[in-house]
Amino acid sequence: MFVKLLMMIVFIAMVIGIGVYTRSHAGSVDGFVLGGRNVGPWLSAFAYGTSYFSAVIFVGYAGQFGWKYGIAATWIGLGNAIIGSLLAWQVMGPRTRIITQRLGASTMPQFFGKRYGSEGLRIAAAIIIFVFLIPYTASVYNGLSRLFEMAFGVPYDVCIIGMAVVTCVYVVLGGYMATVVNDFVQGIVMLFGIVAVILSVLSANGGAHAAIASLSQIPVEGSDINGALVSFFGPDLPNLIGVIVLTSLGTWGLPQMVGKFYAIKSAEAAKQGAIISTIFAFIVAGGSYFLGGFGRLYADQVTFNPETGQPVFDSIVPSMLSTLPDMLIGIVIVLVLSASMSTLSSLVLTSSSTLTLDLIKGHVVRDMDEKKQLLCMRILLVVFVALSAGIALFQYNSPVNFIAQLMGISWGALAGAFLGPFLWGLYSDRVSVQAVWASFALGVGLTTANMFIGFISSPVNCGAIAMVLSLAVVPLVSLITPAVPFDVSIEGER
């Protein structure tokens, strides 16, 4: 226990110290939100990766999809690396930086408002972000708190409040630069931690060959494949593809992810960042889902829902880790804490800057100078951290399913609304305002309606469908409606 506590104290002191160190970069709106658009490739790539992979991935998704698809769940991590990282950086990175700087846009709603000349789009985008990003933020706490309960016996409520306070302190102090510097340090912890955990879990099961042999003997309900959990595409390929699309293509339309491209210092740095980010995703995401693939070897330790007979998915990975040595459990705690705090800081910074710059400034408060904007963003940061923590606590102590469902559709709703208009807006001068509205309505409408009606059985597949339809509906509607003229060429700009 002493070792685990010592590692926690050192980690918390380090992240707060970085917040104090970087506070000089947060003296302007551009510095607080985007680090002055002068962030290098290593910091940007690690910020992207650590915002991408949180406790939701390591504990929730890795456990859930590893249980369902076995070793084939590793394809999700590979999709995250190739589609969600490499292609995202190459297709969107340099162009996003150049065009948002040309427009003077610091947030995704500002991009929509200035790119398409519509204040209505800007306000609508800000509302969508607020409604769906806060519940997603709340979900970040869940996996972390389960690990804390396992390692320290600390109640769920204390875990959430402690994480919220520490994150709040360093982001309020240093803004974007505090998050990216912390993300770099936390990313290094994640890289070494995931490798150490995989080696330890395999070793505890007799090595890789013995673990895979044991897994191959476990039958999968509804599948007639022998050894389905170790087969190349697993027992359920169609739904596996849906998960890959949602978790990989989704990053292209999420404001907290795309915002990393706004801040990178040059197009050349974006190319370097693409390689770094891909390697990071390959190790962290690929490793997490590969680890989750062995979850069924711990079926006797996993918590099951007595009503449905299904495993409590968030309990799978903690069950796998509970038998590890104390030193390694301490590393895992710091690993997941790193992943969670980096994602949380990115989400609340995105929410507070969006609400301040796109809703309050010029609409609620007409005369809002830079000092007032900074104060407002810092206050809203505290509010959003508290709000997300409150939602997580309420959800934990309440049988209400609505919040959990809203968390589940957040990625699909956000990326389904924004992916098409943002990507086409970077590359085409033939996009209309009506096409953007159509995508907003489709992404939010389809995922929300499915939450209540359930015409698509899997919310994951629903979100993936919304993203693909967003890419299709924007050019189709633009064919029959007047385009907003805009020069999308970037030759000679860096």
FENDATA-V337682 format. One line per field, one symbol per residue. phi: phi as a letter, one per 40 degrees, with the letter a starting at -180 (. if undefined). psi: psi as a letter, one per 20 degrees, with the letter a starting at -180 (. if undefined). burial: # if it has 9 or more other ideal C-beta (glycine too) atoms within 8 Angstrom, else .. A space follows every 50 residues. Layout:
phi=???
psi=???
burial=???
This chain:
phi=.ccccccccccccccccccccccccbcbcccccbggfbcccccccccccc ccbbcdccccccccccccbgcccddcccccccccbdcdcccbdcccdccc cccgcbbcdcdccccbfbcccccccccdcccbccccdccccccccccccc cbgcddccdccccccccdcccccbgcccccccccccccdccccccccdcc ccccbggccccccccccccbcgbbccgdcbccbgcacdcccdcccccbcd ccbcccccdccccccacccccccccccccdcdcccdccccccccdccbdc bccbccccgccccccccdcccccccddcccccccdccccccccccccccc cccccccbbccgbcbcbbccccccccccccdccccccccccccccccbcc cdcccccccddccccccbdcccccccbbcbcbccccdccdcccccccccc cccgcbdbcccccccccccccccccccccbbccccacccbdgcb
psi=hggggghggggghghhhhgghjhhikirghghhjkjkkprhgggghgggh hgoahggggfgggghhggibhihhhghhghggghfghggghhfghggghh hhikpirghhggghhjlohghgggghgggghihghhghihhghghhhghg hikpqgggggggggggggghghgibghhghghhgghhgggghghghgghg gghikjrgghghgghiipqppjpjppkhijrgjaimgghghgggggighh hijphhghhhhhiqhrhhhhgghggghggghggggggghgghijhiikhi iqpqohgijqqohiigghhhihjrqgghhgggghghgggghgggggghgg gghghghiggpiggognnrhghggggggghggghggghgggggghhjqjp igghghghjggggghhhhgghgghhhhqjkprghhghggghggggghghh hhhkiohphghgggghgghghhhghghhhjqpqoppojqjpiq.
burial=..###.##..##.###.###.##.##.########.#.#.########## ################################################## #.#.############.#..##########.################### #....#..###.##.#################################.# ##..#....###.###.#.#..#....####..###..##.######### ##############..#.##########.####################. .#..#.....############.#...####################### ###########...#..#...###.###.##########.#####..... ..#####.##################.#..##########.###.##### #....#..####################..#.##...#.#....
